[in-house]
């Protein structure tokens, strides 16, 4: 399981490692990258990148995040389910019920996303 946290304040090597762990945990050949303002004043910039392209562009993503923009990384494919705006307590409850997230992302203090990998494409 990959846990992503505090990316903005980490050294470039840590950011690279964290994004690499997230990409590996999500098992996708392509990712949709969204760059958007918190206030919704600016429209979203959407890119479709391979893991390699994402790694090359991490400095740009970090710079956009430092400007106050949100960075969303979403795998392309139907093998994952996203549970958004949940607490660590809810994640622990899910684990006890047999639902182990492949990736947990802290989106703000006390707020998380959990990604469940089904192991196959859902149709």
Buried (B, 14 or more C-beta within 10 A) or exposed (E): BBBBEEBEEBEEEEBBEBBBBBBEBBBBEBBBBBBBEEEEEEEEEEBEBEBEEBEEBBEEBBEBBEEEBBBBBBBEBEBBEEBEEBEEEEBEEBEEEEEEBBBBBBBEEEEBBBBBBEEEEEE
